[in-house]
Amino acid sequence: MTAEPCSTPGKVRYATPITARRSADRDTAIHGTRHTPYPCECGWWHTTTSERDRKIRVARDGTVYARKKRKAKPPGSDGDHEAT
Ligand SMILES: [Zn+2]
């Protein structure tokens, strides 16, 4: 196994998605901000509150789901544009 250097060495490291999930849930409850576990390039798991890191989702039993890319919406269906 060739783990990359950790880009966030100051973060707590978790060996499994289950422990990371538990910590994330606890921090979410304590801080009121959503914490999400994610696998780091260093081979460990960390938790984050950052939106951009949420490419994966971890269930409470530790099952890891990769977030699927959304299909591009057809123009005019996103509802972001105000109708004037
Ligand atoms: Zn790391």
PDB file of the backbone (N, CA, C, O) and the ligand in Angstrom, with CONECT records:
HET     ZN  A 101       1
ATOM      1  N   MET A   1       0.847  -1.200   0.000  1.00  0.00           N
ATOM      2  CA  MET A   1       0.000   0.000   0.000  1.00  0.00           C
ATOM      3  C   MET A   1       0.878   1.244   0.000  1.00  0.00           C
ATOM      4  O   MET A   1       1.755   1.396   0.851  1.00  0.00           O
ATOM      5  N   THR A   2       0.646   2.096  -0.922  1.00  0.00           N
ATOM      6  CA  THR A   2       1.425   3.326  -1.023  1.00  0.00           C
ATOM      7  C   THR A   2       0.518   4.508  -0.744  1.00  0.00           C
ATOM      8  O   THR A   2      -0.124   5.050  -1.643  1.00  0.00           O
ATOM      9  N   ALA A   3       0.479   4.888   0.502  1.00  0.00           N
ATOM     10  CA  ALA A   3      -0.380   6.001   0.884  1.00  0.00           C
ATOM     11  C   ALA A   3       0.291   7.326   0.557  1.00  0.00           C
ATOM     12  O   ALA A   3       1.500   7.493   0.720  1.00  0.00           O
ATOM     13  N   GLU A   4      -0.503   8.237   0.104  1.00  0.00           N
ATOM     14  CA  GLU A   4      -0.006   9.579  -0.194  1.00  0.00           C
ATOM     15  C   GLU A   4       0.147  10.353   1.118  1.00  0.00           C
ATOM     16  O   GLU A   4      -0.482  10.014   2.121  1.00  0.00           O
ATOM     17  N   PRO A   5       0.976  11.382   1.106  1.00  0.00           N
ATOM     18  CA  PRO A   5       1.041  12.256   2.286  1.00  0.00           C
ATOM     19  C   PRO A   5      -0.306  12.895   2.544  1.00  0.00           C
ATOM     20  O   PRO A   5      -1.043  13.223   1.614  1.00  0.00           O
ATOM     21  N   CYS A   6      -0.617  13.067   3.808  1.00  0.00           N
ATOM     22  CA  CYS A   6      -1.909  13.643   4.142  1.00  0.00           C
ATOM     23  C   CYS A   6      -1.910  15.144   3.860  1.00  0.00           C
ATOM     24  O   CYS A   6      -0.981  15.861   4.233  1.00  0.00           O
ATOM     25  N   SER A   7      -2.964  15.602   3.198  1.00  0.00           N
ATOM     26  CA  SER A   7      -3.077  17.030   2.904  1.00  0.00           C
ATOM     27  C   SER A   7      -3.642  17.799   4.089  1.00  0.00           C
ATOM     28  O   SER A   7      -3.576  19.027   4.135  1.00  0.00           O
ATOM     29  N   THR A   8      -4.199  17.064   5.043  1.00  0.00           N
ATOM     30  CA  THR A   8      -4.739  17.703   6.242  1.00  0.00           C
ATOM     31  C   THR A   8      -4.225  16.969   7.481  1.00  0.00           C
ATOM     32  O   THR A   8      -4.995  16.327   8.196  1.00  0.00           O
ATOM     33  N   PRO A   9      -2.894  17.070   7.730  1.00  0.00           N
ATOM     34  CA  PRO A   9      -2.292  16.304   8.835  1.00  0.00           C
ATOM     35  C   PRO A   9      -2.792  16.719  10.205  1.00  0.00           C
ATOM     36  O   PRO A   9      -2.600  15.991  11.179  1.00  0.00           O
ATOM     37  N   GLY A  10      -3.432  17.880  10.296  1.00  0.00           N
ATOM     38  CA  GLY A  10      -3.927  18.321  11.586  1.00  0.00           C
ATOM     39  C   GLY A  10      -5.241  17.678  11.983  1.00  0.00           C
ATOM     40  O   GLY A  10      -5.691  17.816  13.121  1.00  0.00           O
ATOM     41  N   LYS A  11      -5.859  16.969  11.035  1.00  0.00           N
ATOM     42  CA  LYS A  11      -7.157  16.376  11.325  1.00  0.00           C
ATOM     43  C   LYS A  11      -7.011  15.050  12.048  1.00  0.00           C
ATOM     44  O   LYS A  11      -5.998  14.360  11.933  1.00  0.00           O
ATOM     45  N   VAL A  12      -8.049  14.716  12.793  1.00  0.00           N
ATOM     46  CA  VAL A  12      -8.089  13.420  13.452  1.00  0.00           C
ATOM     47  C   VAL A  12      -8.222  12.337  12.385  1.00  0.00           C
ATOM     48  O   VAL A  12      -8.977  12.489  11.425  1.00  0.00           O
ATOM     49  N   ARG A  13      -7.479  11.237  12.563  1.00  0.00           N
ATOM     50  CA  ARG A  13      -7.527  10.160  11.589  1.00  0.00           C
ATOM     51  C   ARG A  13      -8.357   9.005  12.130  1.00  0.00           C
ATOM     52  O   ARG A  13      -8.250   8.641  13.301  1.00  0.00           O
ATOM     53  N   TYR A  14      -9.172   8.443  11.276  1.00  0.00           N
ATOM     54  CA  TYR A  14      -9.975   7.282  11.642  1.00  0.00           C
ATOM     55  C   TYR A  14      -9.610   6.131  10.715  1.00  0.00           C
ATOM     56  O   TYR A  14      -9.401   6.314   9.516  1.00  0.00           O
ATOM     57  N   ALA A  15      -9.541   4.950  11.299  1.00  0.00           N
ATOM     58  CA  ALA A  15      -9.087   3.793  10.515  1.00  0.00           C
ATOM     59  C   ALA A  15     -10.181   3.236   9.625  1.00  0.00           C
ATOM     60  O   ALA A  15      -9.901   2.658   8.575  1.00  0.00           O
ATOM     61  N   THR A  16     -11.423   3.408  10.041  1.00  0.00           N
ATOM     62  CA  THR A  16     -12.532   2.819   9.295  1.00  0.00           C
ATOM     63  C   THR A  16     -13.629   3.855   9.075  1.00  0.00           C
ATOM     64  O   THR A  16     -13.742   4.816   9.835  1.00  0.00           O
ATOM     65  N   PRO A  17     -14.432   3.659   8.040  1.00  0.00           N
ATOM     66  CA  PRO A  17     -15.557   4.573   7.818  1.00  0.00           C
ATOM     67  C   PRO A  17     -16.552   4.541   8.965  1.00  0.00           C
ATOM     68  O   PRO A  17     -17.266   5.518   9.192  1.00  0.00           O
ATOM     69  N   ILE A  18     -16.610   3.436   9.688  1.00  0.00           N
ATOM     70  CA  ILE A  18     -17.565   3.336  10.793  1.00  0.00           C
ATOM     71  C   ILE A  18     -17.181   4.287  11.924  1.00  0.00           C
ATOM     72  O   ILE A  18     -18.026   5.013  12.447  1.00  0.00           O
ATOM     73  N   THR A  19     -15.915   4.277  12.293  1.00  0.00           N
ATOM     74  CA  THR A  19     -15.490   5.166  13.367  1.00  0.00           C
ATOM     75  C   THR A  19     -15.583   6.625  12.927  1.00  0.00           C
ATOM     76  O   THR A  19     -15.935   7.500  13.718  1.00  0.00           O
ATOM     77  N   ALA A  20     -15.266   6.873  11.668  1.00  0.00           N
ATOM     78  CA  ALA A  20     -15.377   8.241  11.152  1.00  0.00           C
ATOM     79  C   ALA A  20     -16.824   8.699  11.147  1.00  0.00           C
ATOM     80  O   ALA A  20     -17.129   9.849  11.466  1.00  0.00           O
ATOM     81  N   ARG A  21     -17.711   7.782  10.779  1.00  0.00           N
ATOM     82  CA  ARG A  21     -19.147   8.090  10.760  1.00  0.00           C
ATOM     83  C   ARG A  21     -19.651   8.422  12.164  1.00  0.00           C
ATOM     84  O   ARG A  21     -20.416   9.368  12.355  1.00  0.00           O
ATOM     85  N   ARG A  22     -19.210   7.631  13.141  1.00  0.00           N
ATOM     86  CA  ARG A  22     -19.646   7.879  14.516  1.00  0.00           C
ATOM     87  C   ARG A  22     -19.179   9.240  14.999  1.00  0.00           C
ATOM     88  O   ARG A  22     -19.935   9.990  15.616  1.00  0.00           O
ATOM     89  N   SER A  23     -17.928   9.546  14.711  1.00  0.00           N
ATOM     90  CA  SER A  23     -17.391  10.829  15.136  1.00  0.00           C
ATOM     91  C   SER A  23     -18.100  11.975  14.427  1.00  0.00           C
ATOM     92  O   SER A  23     -18.393  13.009  15.027  1.00  0.00           O
ATOM     93  N   ALA A  24     -18.371  11.777  13.146  1.00  0.00           N
ATOM     94  CA  ALA A  24     -19.055  12.820  12.376  1.00  0.00           C
ATOM     95  C   ALA A  24     -20.445  13.069  12.934  1.00  0.00           C
ATOM     96  O   ALA A  24     -20.876  14.215  13.055  1.00  0.00           O
ATOM     97  N   ASP A  25     -21.147  11.993  13.272  1.00  0.00           N
ATOM     98  CA  ASP A  25     -22.486  12.141  13.837  1.00  0.00           C
ATOM     99  C   ASP A  25     -22.432  12.879  15.175  1.00  0.00           C
ATOM    100  O   ASP A  25     -23.279  13.722  15.469  1.00  0.00           O
ATOM    101  N   ARG A  26     -21.421  12.547  15.979  1.00  0.00           N
ATOM    102  CA  ARG A  26     -21.295  13.186  17.282  1.00  0.00           C
ATOM    103  C   ARG A  26     -20.996  14.673  17.111  1.00  0.00           C
ATOM    104  O   ARG A  26     -21.595  15.519  17.776  1.00  0.00           O
ATOM    105  N   ASP A  27     -20.069  14.977  16.220  1.00  0.00           N
ATOM    106  CA  ASP A  27     -19.720  16.377  15.996  1.00  0.00           C
ATOM    107  C   ASP A  27     -20.889  17.157  15.399  1.00  0.00           C
ATOM    108  O   ASP A  27     -21.078  18.339  15.689  1.00  0.00           O
ATOM    109  N   THR A  28     -21.659  16.483  14.574  1.00  0.00           N
ATOM    110  CA  THR A  28     -22.849  17.135  14.014  1.00  0.00           C
ATOM    111  C   THR A  28     -23.809  17.514  15.133  1.00  0.00           C
ATOM    112  O   THR A  28     -24.379  18.605  15.133  1.00  0.00           O
ATOM    113  N   ALA A  29     -23.981  16.601  16.085  1.00  0.00           N
ATOM    114  CA  ALA A  29     -24.889  16.853  17.198  1.00  0.00           C
ATOM    115  C   ALA A  29     -24.348  17.937  18.119  1.00  0.00           C
ATOM    116  O   ALA A  29     -25.102  18.778  18.609  1.00  0.00           O
ATOM    117  N   ILE A  30     -23.046  17.914  18.351  1.00  0.00           N
ATOM    118  CA  ILE A  30     -22.439  18.858  19.284  1.00  0.00           C
ATOM    119  C   ILE A  30     -22.393  20.261  18.694  1.00  0.00           C
ATOM    120  O   ILE A  30     -22.754  21.238  19.350  1.00  0.00           O
ATOM    121  N   HIS A  31     -21.949  20.342  17.463  1.00  0.00           N
ATOM    122  CA  HIS A  31     -21.668  21.650  16.874  1.00  0.00           C
ATOM    123  C   HIS A  31     -22.834  22.209  16.063  1.00  0.00           C
ATOM    124  O   HIS A  31     -22.889  23.405  15.780  1.00  0.00           O
ATOM    125  N   GLY A  32     -23.754  21.340  15.698  1.00  0.00           N
ATOM    126  CA  GLY A  32     -24.887  21.811  14.928  1.00  0.00           C
ATOM    127  C   GLY A  32     -24.578  22.026  13.459  1.00  0.00           C
ATOM    128  O   GLY A  32     -25.440  22.453  12.690  1.00  0.00           O
ATOM    129  N   THR A  33     -23.364  21.732  13.076  1.00  0.00           N
ATOM    130  CA  THR A  33     -23.001  21.797  11.662  1.00  0.00           C
ATOM    131  C   THR A  33     -22.746  20.379  11.174  1.00  0.00           C
ATOM    132  O   THR A  33     -22.172  19.559  11.891  1.00  0.00           O
ATOM    133  N   ARG A  34     -23.167  20.105   9.976  1.00  0.00           N
ATOM    134  CA  ARG A  34     -23.087  18.751   9.466  1.00  0.00           C
ATOM    135  C   ARG A  34     -21.646  18.339   9.207  1.00  0.00           C
ATOM    136  O   ARG A  34     -20.930  18.976   8.434  1.00  0.00           O
ATOM    137  N   HIS A  35     -21.242  17.279   9.858  1.00  0.00           N
ATOM    138  CA  HIS A  35     -19.919  16.712   9.629  1.00  0.00           C
ATOM    139  C   HIS A  35     -20.061  15.455   8.784  1.00  0.00           C
ATOM    140  O   HIS A  35     -20.968  14.649   8.992  1.00  0.00           O
ATOM    141  N   THR A  36     -19.176  15.305   7.855  1.00  0.00           N
ATOM    142  CA  THR A  36     -19.257  14.194   6.919  1.00  0.00           C
ATOM    143  C   THR A  36     -17.919  13.453   6.866  1.00  0.00           C
ATOM    144  O   THR A  36     -16.871  14.078   6.702  1.00  0.00           O
ATOM    145  N   PRO A  37     -17.950  12.130   7.002  1.00  0.00           N
ATOM    146  CA  PRO A  37     -16.708  11.372   6.872  1.00  0.00           C
ATOM    147  C   PRO A  37     -16.290  11.223   5.418  1.00  0.00           C
ATOM    148  O   PRO A  37     -17.134  11.125   4.528  1.00  0.00           O
ATOM    149  N   TYR A  38     -15.006  11.207   5.186  1.00  0.00           N
ATOM    150  CA  TYR A  38     -14.523  10.996   3.819  1.00  0.00           C
ATOM    151  C   TYR A  38     -13.165  10.314   3.868  1.00  0.00           C
ATOM    152  O   TYR A  38     -12.397  10.522   4.807  1.00  0.00           O
ATOM    153  N   PRO A  39     -12.866   9.499   2.855  1.00  0.00           N
ATOM    154  CA  PRO A  39     -11.569   8.837   2.801  1.00  0.00           C
ATOM    155  C   PRO A  39     -10.512   9.790   2.273  1.00  0.00           C
ATOM    156  O   PRO A  39     -10.701  10.429   1.239  1.00  0.00           O
ATOM    157  N   CYS A  40      -9.406   9.882   2.983  1.00  0.00           N
ATOM    158  CA  CYS A  40      -8.329  10.776   2.573  1.00  0.00           C
ATOM    159  C   CYS A  40      -7.331  10.023   1.693  1.00  0.00           C
ATOM    160  O   CYS A  40      -7.261   8.795   1.714  1.00  0.00           O
ATOM    161  N   GLU A  41      -6.572  10.783   0.929  1.00  0.00           N
ATOM    162  CA  GLU A  41      -5.544  10.149   0.104  1.00  0.00           C
ATOM    163  C   GLU A  41      -4.451   9.502   0.938  1.00  0.00           C
ATOM    164  O   GLU A  41      -3.666   8.701   0.430  1.00  0.00           O
ATOM    165  N   CYS A  42      -4.399   9.848   2.218  1.00  0.00           N
ATOM    166  CA  CYS A  42      -3.375   9.281   3.097  1.00  0.00           C
ATOM    167  C   CYS A  42      -3.746   7.875   3.548  1.00  0.00           C
ATOM    168  O   CYS A  42      -2.944   7.199   4.192  1.00  0.00           O
ATOM    169  N   GLY A  43      -4.955   7.429   3.215  1.00  0.00           N
ATOM    170  CA  GLY A  43      -5.358   6.081   3.581  1.00  0.00           C
ATOM    171  C   GLY A  43      -6.224   6.031   4.827  1.00  0.00           C
ATOM    172  O   GLY A  43      -6.804   4.990   5.136  1.00  0.00           O
ATOM    173  N   TRP A  44      -6.317   7.143   5.545  1.00  0.00           N
ATOM    174  CA  TRP A  44      -7.176   7.231   6.724  1.00  0.00           C
ATOM    175  C   TRP A  44      -8.463   7.944   6.355  1.00  0.00           C
ATOM    176  O   TRP A  44      -8.637   8.455   5.248  1.00  0.00           O
ATOM    177  N   TRP A  45      -9.356   7.954   7.334  1.00  0.00           N
ATOM    178  CA  TRP A  45     -10.602   8.701   7.169  1.00  0.00           C
ATOM    179  C   TRP A  45     -10.543   9.949   8.036  1.00  0.00           C
ATOM    180  O   TRP A  45      -9.994   9.935   9.138  1.00  0.00           O
ATOM    181  N   HIS A  46     -11.107  11.004   7.531  1.00  0.00           N
ATOM    182  CA  HIS A  46     -11.277  12.225   8.306  1.00  0.00           C
ATOM    183  C   HIS A  46     -12.750  12.621   8.256  1.00  0.00           C
ATOM    184  O   HIS A  46     -13.551  12.017   7.543  1.00  0.00           O
ATOM    185  N   THR A  47     -13.082  13.644   9.028  1.00  0.00           N
ATOM    186  CA  THR A  47     -14.415  14.226   8.895  1.00  0.00           C
ATOM    187  C   THR A  47     -14.259  15.671   8.469  1.00  0.00           C
ATOM    188  O   THR A  47     -13.249  16.314   8.755  1.00  0.00           O
ATOM    189  N   THR A  48     -15.255  16.164   7.793  1.00  0.00           N
ATOM    190  CA  THR A  48     -15.198  17.534   7.287  1.00  0.00           C
ATOM    191  C   THR A  48     -16.563  18.191   7.366  1.00  0.00           C
ATOM    192  O   THR A  48     -17.600  17.528   7.363  1.00  0.00           O
ATOM    193  N   THR A  49     -16.532  19.497   7.436  1.00  0.00           N
ATOM    194  CA  THR A  49     -17.778  20.255   7.327  1.00  0.00           C
ATOM    195  C   THR A  49     -17.868  20.923   5.967  1.00  0.00           C
ATOM    196  O   THR A  49     -18.808  21.663   5.675  1.00  0.00           O
ATOM    197  N   SER A  50     -16.869  20.645   5.147  1.00  0.00           N
ATOM    198  CA  SER A  50     -16.803  21.337   3.856  1.00  0.00           C
ATOM    199  C   SER A  50     -17.684  20.661   2.817  1.00  0.00           C
ATOM    200  O   SER A  50     -17.679  19.438   2.674  1.00  0.00           O
ATOM    201  N   GLU A  51     -18.417  21.457   2.118  1.00  0.00           N
ATOM    202  CA  GLU A  51     -19.342  20.947   1.115  1.00  0.00           C
ATOM    203  C   GLU A  51     -18.606  20.232  -0.006  1.00  0.00           C
ATOM    204  O   GLU A  51     -19.083  19.217  -0.514  1.00  0.00           O
ATOM    205  N   ARG A  52     -17.456  20.750  -0.392  1.00  0.00           N
ATOM    206  CA  ARG A  52     -16.784  20.227  -1.578  1.00  0.00           C
ATOM    207  C   ARG A  52     -16.214  18.829  -1.360  1.00  0.00           C
ATOM    208  O   ARG A  52     -15.950  18.110  -2.324  1.00  0.00           O
ATOM    209  N   ASP A  53     -16.026  18.446  -0.124  1.00  0.00           N
ATOM    210  CA  ASP A  53     -15.447  17.131   0.141  1.00  0.00           C
ATOM    211  C   ASP A  53     -16.485  16.020   0.141  1.00  0.00           C
ATOM    212  O   ASP A  53     -16.142  14.842   0.240  1.00  0.00           O
ATOM    213  N   ARG A  54     -17.734  16.392   0.032  1.00  0.00           N
ATOM    214  CA  ARG A  54     -18.786  15.382   0.164  1.00  0.00           C
ATOM    215  C   ARG A  54     -19.046  14.663  -1.142  1.00  0.00           C
ATOM    216  O   ARG A  54     -20.133  14.767  -1.711  1.00  0.00           O
ATOM    217  N   LYS A  55     -18.064  13.943  -1.610  1.00  0.00           N
ATOM    218  CA  LYS A  55     -18.250  13.162  -2.825  1.00  0.00           C
ATOM    219  C   LYS A  55     -18.730  11.765  -2.488  1.00  0.00           C
ATOM    220  O   LYS A  55     -19.190  11.023  -3.355  1.00  0.00           O
ATOM    221  N   ILE A  56     -18.617  11.423  -1.242  1.00  0.00           N
ATOM    222  CA  ILE A  56     -19.033  10.080  -0.838  1.00  0.00           C
ATOM    223  C   ILE A  56     -19.981  10.195   0.343  1.00  0.00           C
ATOM    224  O   ILE A  56     -20.015  11.209   1.039  1.00  0.00           O
ATOM    225  N   ARG A  57     -20.735   9.154   0.550  1.00  0.00           N
ATOM    226  CA  ARG A  57     -21.653   9.139   1.674  1.00  0.00           C
ATOM    227  C   ARG A  57     -21.436   7.843   2.432  1.00  0.00           C
ATOM    228  O   ARG A  57     -21.285   6.783   1.824  1.00  0.00           O
ATOM    229  N   VAL A  58     -21.421   7.919   3.739  1.00  0.00           N
ATOM    230  CA  VAL A  58     -21.203   6.741   4.554  1.00  0.00           C
ATOM    231  C   VAL A  58     -22.427   6.482   5.412  1.00  0.00           C
ATOM    232  O   VAL A  58     -22.843   7.345   6.185  1.00  0.00           O
ATOM    233  N   ALA A  59     -22.993   5.316   5.281  1.00  0.00           N
ATOM    234  CA  ALA A  59     -24.139   4.951   6.098  1.00  0.00           C
ATOM    235  C   ALA A  59     -23.687   4.638   7.521  1.00  0.00           C
ATOM    236  O   ALA A  59     -22.495   4.487   7.791  1.00  0.00           O
ATOM    237  N   ARG A  60     -24.643   4.547   8.406  1.00  0.00           N
ATOM    238  CA  ARG A  60     -24.304   4.313   9.808  1.00  0.00           C
ATOM    239  C   ARG A  60     -23.655   2.957  10.038  1.00  0.00           C
ATOM    240  O   ARG A  60     -22.960   2.757  11.034  1.00  0.00           O
ATOM    241  N   ASP A  61     -23.881   2.026   9.119  1.00  0.00           N
ATOM    242  CA  ASP A  61     -23.230   0.727   9.263  1.00  0.00           C
ATOM    243  C   ASP A  61     -21.865   0.695   8.584  1.00  0.00           C
ATOM    244  O   ASP A  61     -21.218  -0.350   8.526  1.00  0.00           O
ATOM    245  N   GLY A  62     -21.432   1.846   8.072  1.00  0.00           N
ATOM    246  CA  GLY A  62     -20.108   1.924   7.487  1.00  0.00           C
ATOM    247  C   GLY A  62     -20.061   1.693   5.994  1.00  0.00           C
ATOM    248  O   GLY A  62     -19.001   1.791   5.375  1.00  0.00           O
ATOM    249  N   THR A  63     -21.209   1.386   5.415  1.00  0.00           N
ATOM    250  CA  THR A  63     -21.238   1.201   3.968  1.00  0.00           C
ATOM    251  C   THR A  63     -20.942   2.527   3.263  1.00  0.00           C
ATOM    252  O   THR A  63     -21.517   3.565   3.591  1.00  0.00           O
ATOM    253  N   VAL A  64     -20.048   2.468   2.306  1.00  0.00           N
ATOM    254  CA  VAL A  64     -19.636   3.680   1.613  1.00  0.00           C
ATOM    255  C   VAL A  64     -20.307   3.753   0.253  1.00  0.00           C
ATOM    256  O   VAL A  64     -20.253   2.811  -0.539  1.00  0.00           O
ATOM    257  N   TYR A  65     -20.928   4.866   0.003  1.00  0.00           N
ATOM    258  CA  TYR A  65     -21.553   5.091  -1.288  1.00  0.00           C
ATOM    259  C   TYR A  65     -20.816   6.210  -2.008  1.00  0.00           C
ATOM    260  O   TYR A  65     -20.578   7.278  -1.444  1.00  0.00           O
ATOM    261  N   ALA A  66     -20.466   5.955  -3.240  1.00  0.00           N
ATOM    262  CA  ALA A  66     -19.887   7.032  -4.045  1.00  0.00           C
ATOM    263  C   ALA A  66     -21.013   7.870  -4.610  1.00  0.00           C
ATOM    264  O   ALA A  66     -22.015   7.354  -5.103  1.00  0.00           O
ATOM    265  N   ARG A  67     -20.826   9.153  -4.528  1.00  0.00           N
ATOM    266  CA  ARG A  67     -21.856  10.036  -5.069  1.00  0.00           C
ATOM    267  C   ARG A  67     -21.804  10.005  -6.587  1.00  0.00           C
ATOM    268  O   ARG A  67     -20.757  10.229  -7.197  1.00  0.00           O
ATOM    269  N   LYS A  68     -22.929   9.730  -7.170  1.00  0.00           N
ATOM    270  CA  LYS A  68     -22.981   9.688  -8.624  1.00  0.00           C
ATOM    271  C   LYS A  68     -23.086  11.085  -9.196  1.00  0.00           C
ATOM    272  O   LYS A  68     -23.709  11.981  -8.626  1.00  0.00           O
ATOM    273  N   LYS A  69     -22.461  11.229 -10.327  1.00  0.00           N
ATOM    274  CA  LYS A  69     -22.575  12.518 -11.006  1.00  0.00           C
ATOM    275  C   LYS A  69     -23.988  12.684 -11.554  1.00  0.00           C
ATOM    276  O   LYS A  69     -24.577  11.765 -12.125  1.00  0.00           O
ATOM    277  N   ARG A  70     -24.492  13.861 -11.362  1.00  0.00           N
ATOM    278  CA  ARG A  70     -25.808  14.137 -11.912  1.00  0.00           C
ATOM    279  C   ARG A  70     -25.710  14.382 -13.407  1.00  0.00           C
ATOM    280  O   ARG A  70     -24.731  14.927 -13.918  1.00  0.00           O
ATOM    281  N   LYS A  71     -26.728  13.970 -14.059  1.00  0.00           N
ATOM    282  CA  LYS A  71     -26.805  14.317 -15.467  1.00  0.00           C
ATOM    283  C   LYS A  71     -27.087  15.811 -15.602  1.00  0.00           C
ATOM    284  O   LYS A  71     -27.776  16.413 -14.778  1.00  0.00           O
ATOM    285  N   ALA A  72     -26.549  16.368 -16.633  1.00  0.00           N
ATOM    286  CA  ALA A  72     -26.809  17.788 -16.884  1.00  0.00           C
ATOM    287  C   ALA A  72     -28.289  17.990 -17.174  1.00  0.00           C
ATOM    288  O   ALA A  72     -28.907  17.283 -17.970  1.00  0.00           O
ATOM    289  N   LYS A  73     -28.815  18.978 -16.496  1.00  0.00           N
ATOM    290  CA  LYS A  73     -30.236  19.239 -16.708  1.00  0.00           C
ATOM    291  C   LYS A  73     -30.442  19.952 -18.032  1.00  0.00           C
ATOM    292  O   LYS A  73     -29.596  20.739 -18.458  1.00  0.00           O
ATOM    293  N   PRO A  74     -31.538  19.684 -18.668  1.00  0.00           N
ATOM    294  CA  PRO A  74     -31.842  20.429 -19.892  1.00  0.00           C
ATOM    295  C   PRO A  74     -32.090  21.897 -19.560  1.00  0.00           C
ATOM    296  O   PRO A  74     -32.563  22.217 -18.470  1.00  0.00           O
ATOM    297  N   PRO A  75     -31.777  22.775 -20.482  1.00  0.00           N
ATOM    298  CA  PRO A  75     -31.950  24.215 -20.223  1.00  0.00           C
ATOM    299  C   PRO A  75     -33.394  24.553 -19.872  1.00  0.00           C
ATOM    300  O   PRO A  75     -34.336  24.002 -20.443  1.00  0.00           O
ATOM    301  N   GLY A  76     -33.545  25.453 -18.937  1.00  0.00           N
ATOM    302  CA  GLY A  76     -34.868  25.928 -18.604  1.00  0.00           C
ATOM    303  C   GLY A  76     -35.586  25.104 -17.556  1.00  0.00           C
ATOM    304  O   GLY A  76     -36.724  25.414 -17.204  1.00  0.00           O
ATOM    305  N   SER A  77     -34.942  24.054 -17.047  1.00  0.00           N
ATOM    306  CA  SER A  77     -35.622  23.202 -16.080  1.00  0.00           C
ATOM    307  C   SER A  77     -35.014  23.290 -14.689  1.00  0.00           C
ATOM    308  O   SER A  77     -35.452  22.587 -13.779  1.00  0.00           O
ATOM    309  N   ASP A  78     -34.017  24.140 -14.513  1.00  0.00           N
ATOM    310  CA  ASP A  78     -33.327  24.162 -13.218  1.00  0.00           C
ATOM    311  C   ASP A  78     -34.013  25.068 -12.205  1.00  0.00           C
ATOM    312  O   ASP A  78     -33.739  24.975 -11.008  1.00  0.00           O
ATOM    313  N   GLY A  79     -34.888  25.931 -12.662  1.00  0.00           N
ATOM    314  CA  GLY A  79     -35.642  26.742 -11.730  1.00  0.00           C
ATOM    315  C   GLY A  79     -34.855  27.832 -11.053  1.00  0.00           C
ATOM    316  O   GLY A  79     -35.375  28.512 -10.169  1.00  0.00           O
ATOM    317  N   ASP A  80     -33.601  28.015 -11.453  1.00  0.00           N
ATOM    318  CA  ASP A  80     -32.768  29.036 -10.828  1.00  0.00           C
ATOM    319  C   ASP A  80     -33.044  30.429 -11.367  1.00  0.00           C
ATOM    320  O   ASP A  80     -32.728  31.431 -10.725  1.00  0.00           O
ATOM    321  N   HIS A  81     -33.619  30.479 -12.517  1.00  0.00           N
ATOM    322  CA  HIS A  81     -33.848  31.778 -13.145  1.00  0.00           C
ATOM    323  C   HIS A  81     -35.231  32.311 -12.760  1.00  0.00           C
ATOM    324  O   HIS A  81     -36.247  31.623 -12.853  1.00  0.00           O
ATOM    325  N   GLU A  82     -35.212  33.522 -12.342  1.00  0.00           N
ATOM    326  CA  GLU A  82     -36.479  34.104 -11.966  1.00  0.00           C
ATOM    327  C   GLU A  82     -37.291  34.481 -13.197  1.00  0.00           C
ATOM    328  O   GLU A  82     -36.786  35.073 -14.150  1.00  0.00           O
ATOM    329  N   ALA A  83     -38.514  34.132 -13.142  1.00  0.00           N
ATOM    330  CA  ALA A  83     -39.392  34.543 -14.246  1.00  0.00           C
ATOM    331  C   ALA A  83     -39.886  35.954 -13.962  1.00  0.00           C
ATOM    332  O   ALA A  83     -40.493  36.222 -12.925  1.00  0.00           O
ATOM    333  N   THR A  84     -39.624  36.817 -14.870  1.00  0.00           N
ATOM    334  CA  THR A  84     -40.033  38.210 -14.657  1.00  0.00           C
ATOM    335  C   THR A  84     -41.149  38.594 -15.597  1.00  0.00           C
ATOM    336  O   THR A  84     -41.622  39.729 -15.562  1.00  0.00           O
TER     337      THR A  84
HETATM  338 ZN    ZN A 101      -5.405  12.427   5.495  1.00  0.00          ZN2+
END
